[in-house]
Amino acid sequence: MTVAPFTLFAFSLFSPRFAANLVAPGAAEVHAGGGINAFLPMVAVGAGAGAGDAVDFAGQYETHAGVVHVLTLGSRLRLGDRWAVGLAASDGFYALEESGGLRFARFPWGNGTSLLPSIARSWTTAKGTHVGASLAANVQLVGLHEEFGTIERRWDPSLRDARAEISAEWGGAFLVFRAVVPIEAEIGVIGYLPMIAAGYTWGLP
């Protein structure tokens, strides 16, 4: 079995299909997918590789409507057969400062540099469907700030949001749903921001 992920606001590293099952040692995979992130269309591509029996690594690029661009690198550590913890570093920026009266520096995602710790669990149904669930936090280190009409990057450690994700995979095709709850953001959100995406994962020879 190949494996799967956790992290940024688009979808997870690796493909979110296996959550806590790591990429096998010496194996590699690539994935691609797309969907709707809150109200923006998004696409993502990434790759992962196994580095040992209990560790793997991954990288992913995603864009939201060509406005938000995010690069994430991460690793996971196996905790038993069905659990894993992960840590990823993510850096995002906006190609535009404003669109339709919206100032992107005020948005709760894609802004600056963040660390994303996570915990995930995986299991397989009686019919062979791979299901995964994970929880993660977005700890911002460097954020975008607007002052006198100018947006700049600034050191500003803060807990930006919490995330819960559930995913399912059938023969390489996957579907994932994520709920992001903003904690410290200048845009008001009642409840959570939803994301739903679908894609496919290919194992490399």
LUMDO-936604 format. One record per residue: x, z, y of N, C-alpha, C in turn; residue number from 1. Coordinates in Angstrom, 2 decimals. Layout:
BEGIN
((X, Z, Y), (X, Z, Y), (X, Z, Y), NUM)
...
***
This chain:
BEGIN
((0.85, 0.00, -1.20), (0.00, 0.00, 0.00), (0.88, 0.00, 1.25), 1)
((0.56, -0.86, 2.17), (1.23, -0.80, 3.47), (0.51, 0.21, 4.33), 2)
((0.68, 0.23, 5.61), (0.22, 1.38, 6.36), (-0.35, 1.23, 7.74), 3)
((-0.36, 2.28, 8.50), (-1.08, 2.26, 9.73), (-0.82, 3.28, 10.79), 4)
((-1.61, 3.56, 11.83), (-1.22, 4.16, 13.08), (-2.06, 5.11, 13.83), 5)
((-1.73, 5.19, 15.06), (-2.40, 6.13, 15.93), (-2.50, 5.74, 17.37), 6)
((-2.02, 5.44, 18.19), (-1.81, 5.64, 19.59), (-2.39, 4.95, 20.75), 7)
((-2.06, 4.10, 21.51), (-2.51, 3.94, 22.89), (-4.00, 3.65, 23.05), 8)
((-4.38, 3.34, 24.31), (-5.81, 3.21, 24.56), (-6.37, 1.98, 23.90), 9)
((-5.61, 0.93, 23.75), (-6.11, -0.21, 23.03), (-6.18, 0.24, 21.62), 10)
((-5.49, -0.32, 20.63), (-5.59, 0.42, 19.40), (-4.27, 0.97, 18.94), 11)
((-4.25, 1.31, 17.65), (-3.16, 2.11, 17.16), (-1.94, 1.30, 16.78), 12)
((-0.84, 1.99, 16.69), (0.37, 1.36, 16.19), (0.17, 1.02, 14.73), 13)
((0.98, 0.11, 14.22), (0.78, -0.45, 12.90), (-0.61, -1.08, 13.02), 14)
((-1.45, -1.10, 12.10), (-2.84, -1.43, 12.33), (-3.53, -0.11, 12.09), 15)
((-4.61, 0.20, 12.76), (-5.20, 1.52, 12.55), (-5.83, 1.66, 11.18), 16)
((-5.50, 0.84, 10.26), (-6.25, 0.81, 9.01), (-5.91, 1.90, 8.03), 17)
((-4.68, 2.44, 8.03), (-4.36, 3.44, 7.01), (-4.08, 4.81, 7.59), 18)
((-4.05, 4.96, 8.86), (-3.94, 6.25, 9.54), (-2.76, 7.10, 9.11), 19)
((-2.81, 7.69, 7.90), (-1.76, 8.62, 7.49), (-0.90, 8.10, 6.34), 20)
((-1.15, 6.87, 5.87), (-0.34, 6.29, 4.80), (0.78, 5.47, 5.42), 21)
((2.02, 5.89, 5.24), (3.14, 5.25, 5.91), (3.50, 3.91, 5.28), 22)
((4.16, 3.08, 6.08), (4.70, 1.83, 5.55), (5.75, 2.17, 4.50), 23)
((5.73, 1.48, 3.38), (6.64, 1.78, 2.28), (8.09, 1.58, 2.70), 24)
((9.01, 2.35, 2.16), (10.43, 2.19, 2.50), (10.91, 0.76, 2.29), 25)
((11.53, 0.18, 3.31), (12.04, -1.18, 3.23), (11.00, -2.26, 3.46), 26)
((9.73, -1.89, 3.59), (8.67, -2.86, 3.82), (8.38, -2.99, 5.31), 27)
((7.70, -4.08, 5.70), (7.34, -4.31, 7.10), (6.00, -5.00, 7.16), 28)
((5.32, -4.88, 8.28), (4.04, -5.52, 8.49), (3.87, -5.89, 9.95), 29)
((3.01, -6.87, 10.20), (2.63, -7.23, 11.56), (1.11, -7.22, 11.64), 30)
((0.56, -6.99, 12.84), (-0.88, -7.00, 12.99), (-1.26, -7.58, 14.34), 31)
((-2.47, -8.07, 14.41), (-3.02, -8.61, 15.65), (-4.51, -8.35, 15.66), 32)
((-5.07, -8.16, 16.85), (-6.50, -7.92, 16.94), (-6.97, -7.91, 18.37), 33)
((-8.24, -7.69, 18.53), (-8.80, -7.66, 19.87), (-10.17, -7.01, 19.86), 34)
((-10.69, -6.73, 21.04), (-11.99, -6.11, 21.15), (-12.34, -5.79, 22.58), 35)
((-13.12, -4.74, 22.76), (-13.55, -4.30, 24.09), (-13.07, -2.87, 24.29), 36)
((-12.35, -2.66, 25.37), (-11.83, -1.34, 25.72), (-12.58, -0.87, 26.96), 37)
((-13.54, 0.04, 26.75), (-14.44, 0.45, 27.83), (-15.18, -0.79, 28.31), 38)
((-14.77, -1.41, 29.41), (-15.46, -2.61, 29.90), (-14.53, -3.80, 30.01), 39)
((-13.29, -3.69, 29.51), (-12.33, -4.79, 29.60), (-12.05, -5.38, 28.22), 40)
((-12.02, -6.72, 28.09), (-11.57, -7.32, 26.84), (-10.08, -7.06, 26.65), 41)
((-9.65, -6.84, 25.42), (-8.24, -6.57, 25.20), (-7.77, -7.21, 23.90), 42)
((-6.46, -7.51, 23.85), (-5.81, -8.00, 22.64), (-4.52, -7.22, 22.45), 43)
((-4.05, -7.12, 21.21), (-2.83, -6.40, 20.91), (-2.13, -7.03, 19.72), 44)
((-0.81, -6.99, 19.74), (0.01, -7.44, 18.61), (1.08, -6.38, 18.38), 45)
((1.48, -6.20, 17.12), (2.48, -5.18, 16.84), (3.10, -5.36, 15.48), 46)
((4.07, -4.49, 15.18), (4.76, -4.54, 13.91), (5.21, -3.13, 13.53), 47)
((5.34, -2.88, 12.22), (5.81, -1.59, 11.74), (6.72, -1.77, 10.55), 48)
((7.57, -0.76, 10.29), (8.49, -0.82, 9.17), (8.72, 0.57, 8.62), 49)
((8.88, 0.67, 7.29), (9.17, 1.94, 6.65), (10.66, 2.23, 6.67), 50)
((11.00, 3.48, 7.02), (12.41, 3.86, 7.11), (12.80, 4.86, 6.03), 51)
((11.87, 5.28, 5.21), (12.13, 6.26, 4.17), (10.83, 6.69, 3.55), 52)
((10.89, 7.59, 2.60), (9.68, 8.03, 1.91), (8.70, 8.75, 2.83), 53)
((9.20, 9.34, 3.91), (8.33, 10.16, 4.76), (8.32, 9.74, 6.22), 54)
((8.95, 8.62, 6.58), (9.06, 8.22, 7.99), (8.83, 6.72, 8.13), 55)
((8.13, 6.31, 9.18), (8.07, 4.90, 9.54), (8.06, 4.76, 11.06), 56)
((8.24, 3.52, 11.52), (8.34, 3.22, 12.94), (7.46, 2.03, 13.27), 57)
((7.04, 1.91, 14.53), (6.21, 0.79, 14.93), (6.35, 0.51, 16.42), 58)
((5.99, -0.71, 16.80), (5.94, -1.09, 18.20), (4.71, -1.94, 18.43), 59)
((4.14, -1.88, 19.62), (2.94, -2.66, 19.93), (2.89, -3.04, 21.39), 60)
((2.44, -4.28, 21.64), (2.15, -4.74, 23.00), (0.66, -5.00, 23.09), 61)
((0.05, -4.58, 24.20), (-1.37, -4.86, 24.40), (-1.63, -5.22, 25.85), 62)
((-2.66, -6.01, 26.04), (-3.07, -6.34, 27.40), (-4.59, -6.25, 27.49), 63)
((-5.07, -5.80, 28.62), (-6.49, -5.66, 28.88), (-6.86, -6.64, 29.98), 64)
((-7.53, -7.73, 29.58), (-7.97, -8.77, 30.52), (-6.81, -9.35, 31.32), 65)
((-5.58, -9.22, 30.83), (-4.42, -9.72, 31.56), (-4.08, -8.90, 32.79), 66)
((-4.81, -7.81, 33.00), (-4.58, -6.96, 34.17), (-3.72, -5.76, 33.81), 67)
((-4.04, -5.10, 32.68), (-3.27, -3.96, 32.21), (-2.33, -4.42, 31.10), 68)
((-1.06, -4.02, 31.18), (-0.08, -4.37, 30.16), (0.59, -3.08, 29.68), 69)
((0.63, -2.88, 28.35), (1.15, -1.64, 27.79), (2.07, -1.94, 26.62), 70)
((3.24, -1.29, 26.61), (4.17, -1.38, 25.49), (4.33, 0.03, 24.91), 71)
((4.21, 0.15, 23.58), (4.30, 1.44, 22.93), (5.24, 1.38, 21.74), 72)
((6.09, 2.40, 21.60), (6.98, 2.56, 20.46), (6.72, 3.94, 19.86), 73)
((6.67, 4.02, 18.53), (6.35, 5.31, 17.94), (6.85, 5.46, 16.52), 74)
((6.74, 6.69, 16.00), (7.14, 7.00, 14.64), (6.19, 8.03, 14.07), 75)
((6.07, 8.05, 12.72), (5.21, 9.02, 12.06), (5.96, 9.72, 10.93), 76)
((5.54, 10.93, 10.64), (6.13, 11.73, 9.58), (5.03, 12.14, 8.61), 77)
((5.23, 11.89, 7.33), (4.24, 12.21, 6.32), (4.17, 13.72, 6.08), 78)
((2.95, 14.23, 5.99), (2.71, 15.62, 5.62), (1.81, 15.63, 4.40), 79)
((2.39, 15.53, 3.21), (1.57, 15.44, 2.02), (1.07, 14.03, 1.79), 80)
((0.12, 13.87, 0.88), (-0.37, 12.54, 0.51), (-1.34, 11.94, 1.52), 81)
((-2.07, 12.77, 2.26), (-3.14, 12.24, 3.11), (-3.01, 12.58, 4.59), 82)
((-1.95, 13.29, 4.97), (-1.80, 13.70, 6.36), (-0.49, 13.18, 6.93), 83)
((-0.48, 12.94, 8.23), (0.74, 12.53, 8.93), (0.65, 12.97, 10.38), 84)
((1.80, 13.25, 10.98), (1.88, 13.52, 12.41), (2.71, 12.41, 13.04), 85)
((2.43, 12.11, 14.29), (3.14, 11.02, 14.95), (3.49, 11.36, 16.39), 86)
((4.45, 10.62, 16.92), (4.81, 10.73, 18.33), (5.15, 9.34, 18.83), 87)
((4.53, 8.94, 19.92), (4.77, 7.62, 20.50), (5.07, 7.76, 21.98), 88)
((5.83, 6.80, 22.49), (6.11, 6.70, 23.92), (5.50, 5.40, 24.42), 89)
((4.73, 5.48, 25.50), (3.99, 4.32, 26.00), (4.29, 4.11, 27.48), 90)
((4.45, 2.86, 27.87), (4.64, 2.54, 29.29), (3.71, 1.40, 29.67), 91)
((2.92, 1.60, 30.73), (1.96, 0.58, 31.14), (2.02, 0.33, 32.63), 92)
((1.54, -0.86, 33.01), (1.46, -1.19, 34.43), (0.32, -2.17, 34.66), 93)
((-0.08, -2.30, 35.90), (-1.15, -3.21, 36.29), (-0.58, -4.40, 37.02), 94)
((-1.04, -5.61, 36.63), (-0.60, -6.82, 37.30), (-1.25, -6.94, 38.68), 95)
((-2.39, -6.26, 38.87), (-3.08, -6.25, 40.15), (-3.26, -4.81, 40.60), 96)
((-3.22, -4.56, 41.89), (-3.47, -3.22, 42.40), (-4.96, -2.96, 42.57), 97)
((-5.74, -4.03, 42.79), (-7.16, -3.86, 43.06), (-7.93, -5.09, 42.59), 98)
((-9.14, -4.86, 42.11), (-10.02, -5.96, 41.72), (-11.47, -5.51, 41.87), 99)
((-12.24, -6.27, 42.61), (-13.65, -5.93, 42.79), (-13.86, -4.58, 43.43), 100)
((-12.95, -4.16, 44.27), (-13.07, -2.88, 44.93), (-12.54, -1.70, 44.12), 101)
((-12.06, -1.96, 42.87), (-11.51, -0.91, 42.03), (-10.01, -0.80, 42.22), 102)
((-9.53, 0.40, 42.52), (-8.10, 0.67, 42.67), (-7.58, 1.16, 41.32), 103)
((-6.75, 0.35, 40.66), (-6.35, 0.65, 39.29), (-5.47, 1.89, 39.18), 104)
((-4.80, 2.29, 40.25), (-3.98, 3.50, 40.19), (-4.82, 4.74, 39.91), 105)
((-6.14, 4.64, 40.10), (-7.02, 5.77, 39.86), (-7.56, 5.83, 38.44), 106)
((-7.24, 4.82, 37.63), (-7.79, 4.75, 36.29), (-7.05, 5.71, 35.35), 107)
((-7.74, 6.19, 34.30), (-7.14, 7.18, 33.40), (-6.32, 6.59, 32.25), 108)
((-6.01, 5.31, 32.28), (-5.18, 4.74, 31.22), (-4.31, 3.62, 31.77), 109)
((-3.24, 3.31, 31.04), (-2.37, 2.20, 31.41), (-1.49, 2.48, 32.60), 110)
((-1.49, 3.70, 33.11), (-0.72, 4.02, 34.30), (0.55, 4.79, 33.97), 111)
((1.70, 4.17, 34.14), (2.95, 4.88, 34.01), (3.42, 5.09, 32.58), 112)
((4.22, 6.15, 32.40), (4.86, 6.44, 31.12), (4.27, 7.71, 30.50), 113)
((3.95, 7.65, 29.20), (3.30, 8.78, 28.54), (3.90, 9.02, 27.16), 114)
((3.74, 10.26, 26.69), (3.99, 10.60, 25.29), (2.64, 10.84, 24.62), 115)
((2.53, 10.41, 23.35), (1.26, 10.53, 22.64), (1.47, 11.19, 21.28), 116)
((1.38, 12.51, 21.19), (1.42, 13.18, 19.89), (0.10, 12.99, 19.16), 117)
((0.13, 12.93, 17.84), (-1.10, 12.67, 17.09), (-1.03, 13.31, 15.71), 118)
((-2.19, 13.46, 15.10), (-2.31, 13.87, 13.71), (-3.37, 13.00, 13.07), 119)
((-3.14, 12.58, 11.82), (-4.05, 11.64, 11.18), (-4.26, 12.00, 9.71), 120)
((-5.41, 11.59, 9.21), (-5.74, 11.78, 7.80), (-6.31, 10.47, 7.24), 121)
((-5.98, 10.16, 5.99), (-6.48, 8.95, 5.34), (-7.12, 9.27, 4.00), 122)
((-8.04, 8.43, 3.60), (-8.60, 8.54, 2.25), (-9.18, 7.18, 1.87), 123)
((-9.49, 7.04, 0.58), (-10.01, 5.78, 0.04), (-11.35, 6.06, -0.63), 124)
((-12.36, 5.25, -0.33), (-13.68, 5.44, -0.91), (-13.70, 4.95, -2.35), 125)
((-14.77, 5.26, -3.05), (-14.92, 4.86, -4.45), (-14.92, 3.34, -4.61), 126)
((-15.30, 2.62, -3.55), (-15.33, 1.16, -3.60), (-14.05, 0.53, -3.09), 127)
((-13.04, 1.36, -2.79), (-11.75, 0.82, -2.39), (-11.55, 0.59, -0.91), 128)
((-12.49, 1.02, -0.08), (-12.33, 0.88, 1.37), (-11.38, 1.96, 1.89), 129)
((-10.38, 1.55, 2.66), (-9.45, 2.49, 3.26), (-10.04, 3.01, 4.57), 130)
((-10.12, 4.32, 4.71), (-10.69, 4.94, 5.90), (-9.65, 5.87, 6.51), 131)
((-9.55, 5.87, 7.83), (-8.62, 6.75, 8.51), (-9.26, 7.41, 9.71), 132)
((-8.78, 8.59, 10.04), (-9.24, 9.31, 11.23), (-8.05, 9.97, 11.88), 133)
((-8.04, 10.02, 13.21), (-6.91, 10.63, 13.90), (-7.35, 11.25, 15.21), 134)
((-6.55, 12.22, 15.66), (-6.71, 12.85, 16.96), (-5.39, 12.72, 17.70), 135)
((-5.44, 12.47, 19.00), (-4.22, 12.31, 19.79), (-4.44, 12.80, 21.21), 136)
((-3.34, 13.09, 21.89), (-3.36, 13.46, 23.30), (-2.45, 12.53, 24.08), 137)
((-2.81, 12.23, 25.30), (-2.01, 11.38, 26.17), (-1.38, 12.27, 27.24), 138)
((-0.08, 12.55, 27.07), (0.64, 13.41, 28.01), (1.45, 12.52, 28.96), 139)
((0.97, 12.37, 30.17), (1.64, 11.52, 31.14), (2.90, 12.18, 31.68), 140)
((3.99, 11.40, 31.77), (5.23, 11.88, 32.36), (5.44, 11.29, 33.75), 141)
((5.27, 9.97, 33.84), (5.41, 9.26, 35.12), (4.11, 8.53, 35.39), 142)
((3.50, 8.78, 36.55), (2.22, 8.17, 36.88), (2.27, 7.29, 38.10), 143)
((1.22, 6.50, 38.26), (1.07, 5.68, 39.46), (0.27, 6.47, 40.49), 144)
((0.78, 6.49, 41.72), (0.12, 7.23, 42.79), (-0.02, 6.34, 44.02), 145)
((-1.14, 6.51, 44.68), (-1.42, 5.73, 45.89), (-1.29, 6.62, 47.11), 146)
((-0.49, 6.16, 48.06), (-0.29, 6.91, 49.29), (-0.17, 5.94, 50.46), 147)
((-1.07, 6.10, 51.43), (-1.09, 5.22, 52.60), (-1.20, 3.75, 52.20), 148)
((-2.02, 3.50, 51.16), (-2.27, 2.13, 50.74), (-1.20, 1.53, 49.85), 149)
((-0.16, 2.30, 49.51), (0.92, 1.81, 48.66), (0.93, 2.55, 47.33), 150)
((1.05, 1.82, 46.23), (1.09, 2.41, 44.90), (2.54, 2.52, 44.45), 151)
((2.95, 3.71, 44.02), (4.31, 3.93, 43.55), (4.31, 4.76, 42.28), 152)
((5.41, 4.66, 41.50), (5.59, 5.45, 40.30), (6.25, 6.77, 40.68), 153)
((5.73, 7.87, 40.07), (6.22, 9.19, 40.46), (6.19, 10.12, 39.25), 154)
((7.22, 10.98, 39.12), (7.25, 11.99, 38.06), (6.08, 12.93, 38.25), 155)
((5.20, 13.01, 37.24), (3.99, 13.79, 37.41), (3.45, 14.19, 36.03), 156)
((4.09, 15.14, 35.33), (3.64, 15.54, 34.00), (2.22, 16.10, 34.03), 157)
((1.37, 15.61, 33.15), (-0.01, 16.09, 33.09), (-0.66, 15.60, 31.80), 158)
((-1.67, 16.32, 31.33), (-2.46, 15.91, 30.17), (-3.58, 15.01, 30.68), 159)
((-3.48, 13.72, 30.41), (-4.41, 12.75, 30.98), (-5.71, 12.62, 30.19), 160)
((-5.63, 12.60, 28.86), (-6.84, 12.43, 28.07), (-6.62, 12.87, 26.63), 161)
((-7.72, 13.03, 25.91), (-7.72, 13.30, 24.47), (-8.43, 12.15, 23.77), 162)
((-8.02, 11.84, 22.53), (-8.54, 10.67, 21.85), (-8.90, 10.99, 20.40), 163)
((-10.01, 10.43, 19.96), (-10.41, 10.53, 18.56), (-10.67, 9.11, 18.05), 164)
((-10.22, 8.82, 16.85), (-10.33, 7.47, 16.33), (-10.73, 7.49, 14.86), 165)
((-11.57, 6.52, 14.48), (-11.90, 6.33, 13.07), (-11.80, 4.84, 12.78), 166)
((-11.28, 4.52, 11.60), (-11.06, 3.11, 11.28), (-11.32, 2.86, 9.80), 167)
((-11.52, 1.59, 9.47), (-11.75, 1.19, 8.09), (-11.07, -0.15, 7.85), 168)
((-10.62, -0.37, 6.61), (-9.89, -1.60, 6.27), (-10.35, -2.15, 4.94), 169)
((-10.51, -3.46, 4.90), (-10.88, -4.16, 3.68), (-9.94, -5.35, 3.50), 170)
((-9.02, -5.27, 2.57), (-8.16, -6.41, 2.25), (-7.37, -6.98, 3.40), 171)
((-6.94, -6.15, 4.31), (-6.14, -6.62, 5.45), (-6.91, -6.66, 6.75), 172)
((-8.23, -6.90, 6.68), (-9.05, -6.90, 7.89), (-9.43, -5.46, 8.24), 173)
((-9.40, -5.11, 9.51), (-9.72, -3.74, 9.89), (-10.67, -3.70, 11.09), 174)
((-11.38, -2.59, 11.19), (-12.28, -2.30, 12.29), (-11.98, -0.88, 12.76), 175)
((-11.88, -0.68, 14.07), (-11.54, 0.65, 14.58), (-12.40, 0.98, 15.79), 176)
((-12.81, 2.25, 15.85), (-13.54, 2.76, 17.01), (-12.78, 3.94, 17.57), 177)
((-12.62, 3.99, 18.88), (-11.92, 5.10, 19.53), (-12.74, 5.62, 20.69), 178)
((-12.73, 6.93, 20.85), (-13.35, 7.59, 22.00), (-12.25, 8.29, 22.79), 179)
((-12.16, 7.99, 24.06), (-11.15, 8.60, 24.94), (-11.86, 9.48, 25.96), 180)
((-11.48, 10.74, 26.01), (-12.09, 11.70, 26.93), (-11.10, 12.00, 28.05), 181)
((-11.30, 11.46, 29.26), (-10.39, 11.74, 30.37), (-10.39, 13.23, 30.71), 182)
((-9.21, 13.78, 30.93), (-9.08, 15.18, 31.30), (-8.64, 15.32, 32.75), 183)
((-7.63, 14.56, 33.12), (-7.16, 14.60, 34.51), (-7.06, 13.17, 35.01), 184)
((-8.06, 12.73, 35.73), (-8.11, 11.37, 36.26), (-8.97, 11.35, 37.51), 185)
((-8.68, 10.40, 38.38), (-9.41, 10.33, 39.65), (-10.66, 9.47, 39.55), 186)
((-10.95, 8.99, 38.35), (-12.19, 8.23, 38.15), (-13.13, 9.10, 37.32), 187)
((-14.34, 9.27, 37.79), (-15.28, 10.14, 37.10), (-15.88, 9.47, 35.88), 188)
((-15.86, 10.15, 34.74), (-16.43, 9.63, 33.50), (-17.31, 10.71, 32.89), 189)
((-18.54, 10.36, 32.58), (-19.44, 11.28, 31.90), (-19.34, 11.02, 30.41), 190)
((-18.85, 12.01, 29.65), (-18.69, 11.83, 28.21), (-17.34, 11.24, 27.87), 191)
((-17.33, 9.99, 27.37), (-16.07, 9.39, 26.92), (-16.06, 7.90, 27.20), 192)
((-14.87, 7.30, 27.10), (-14.69, 5.86, 27.24), (-14.55, 5.29, 25.82), 193)
((-15.41, 4.35, 25.43), (-15.35, 3.81, 24.06), (-14.42, 2.61, 23.96), 194)
((-13.88, 2.40, 22.78), (-13.12, 1.21, 22.47), (-13.48, 0.79, 21.04), 195)
((-13.76, -0.48, 20.84), (-14.00, -1.00, 19.50), (-13.19, -2.28, 19.35), 196)
((-12.48, -2.39, 18.23), (-11.61, -3.54, 18.02), (-11.60, -3.92, 16.56), 197)
((-11.25, -5.18, 16.30), (-11.12, -5.69, 14.92), (-9.85, -6.52, 14.86), 198)
((-9.25, -6.60, 13.68), (-8.03, -7.38, 13.56), (-7.62, -7.54, 12.11), 199)
((-6.37, -7.96, 11.94), (-5.86, -8.23, 10.59), (-4.39, -7.83, 10.52), 200)
((-3.96, -7.34, 9.35), (-2.58, -6.95, 9.12), (-1.99, -7.80, 8.00), 201)
((-0.76, -8.28, 8.24), (-0.05, -9.09, 7.25), (1.22, -8.35, 6.82), 202)
((1.43, -8.23, 5.52), (2.69, -7.68, 5.02), (3.76, -8.75, 5.06), 203)
((4.98, -8.38, 5.43), (6.08, -9.33, 5.48), (6.88, -9.28, 4.17), 204)
((7.39, -10.43, 3.74), (8.15, -10.45, 2.48), (9.47, -9.69, 2.62), 205)
***
